Amino acid sequence: MTRWEYCILAQAPSGPLLITLTRFTPDGAQTTQHRAESYEDGVYHLWPTIIAGLGRDGWELVAIDAGAWHFKRPLQE
């Protein structure tokens, strides 16, 4: 049976473009924040870079809910 790990990618609703990546582990949530220098930098560079990195690392998008992108990948044992 495949076991999964999960993460959520979300953008702050206001202010400077801030993207938070939260990865859920048996030890708790690990959060990393990424800040864009401008709106254009966030839309055309930061978001695509983070999403491409998740794909390269084996994460698969499974849902988008209330602006949060939910990913999963097989657990590396």
C-alpha positions in Angstrom: 0.0 0.0 0.0 1.4 3.4 -1.0 1.9 5.8 1.9 1.7 9.6 1.1 3.1 12.8 2.4 1.4 16.1 1.9 2.0 19.8 1.5 0.0 23.0 0.9 1.1 26.0 -1.1 -0.8 29.3 -0.4 -0.5 33.0 -1.2 -1.1 35.7 1.4 -4.4 37.5 0.7 -3.0 41.0 0.9 0.1 43.0 1.1 3.4 42.1 -0.6 3.2 38.8 -2.5 4.0 36.2 0.1 3.9 32.4 -0.7 3.9 29.9 2.1 4.7 26.3 1.6 3.7 24.0 4.5 4.9 20.4 4.5 3.3 18.0 6.9 5.6 15.5 8.6 5.3 13.0 11.5 7.2 15.6 13.6 4.7 18.4 12.7 4.3 21.1 10.1 7.4 22.6 8.4 6.7 26.1 6.9 8.8 28.0 4.4 7.9 31.5 3.2 8.9 33.0 -0.1 8.5 36.7 -0.7 8.3 38.3 -4.2 9.9 41.7 -4.8 6.9 42.8 -6.8 3.6 41.5 -8.1 5.1 40.8 -11.5 8.0 38.9 -9.9 5.5 36.8 -7.9 3.3 36.0 -10.9 5.9 35.5 -13.6 8.9 34.1 -11.6 8.2 33.0 -8.0 5.0 31.0 -8.4 6.2 29.2 -11.5 9.6 28.5 -9.9 8.0 27.0 -6.8 5.5 24.9 -8.7 8.1 23.6 -11.1 10.3 22.7 -8.1 7.5 20.7 -6.5 6.9 18.8 -9.7 10.5 18.0 -10.1 10.5 16.7 -6.5 7.6 14.4 -7.2 4.7 16.4 -5.8 1.4 16.0 -7.5 -1.4 18.6 -7.3 -4.5 17.0 -5.9 -6.8 19.9 -5.0 -7.2 23.7 -4.9 -9.4 24.9 -2.1 -9.9 28.5 -0.9 -6.7 29.6 -2.7 -4.6 26.8 -1.2 -3.0 24.3 -3.5 -2.8 20.8 -2.0 0.0 18.4 -3.1 0.9 14.8 -2.3 3.8 12.5 -3.2 4.7 8.9 -2.3 6.4 8.8 1.1 10.1 8.1 0.8 11.0 5.3 3.3 
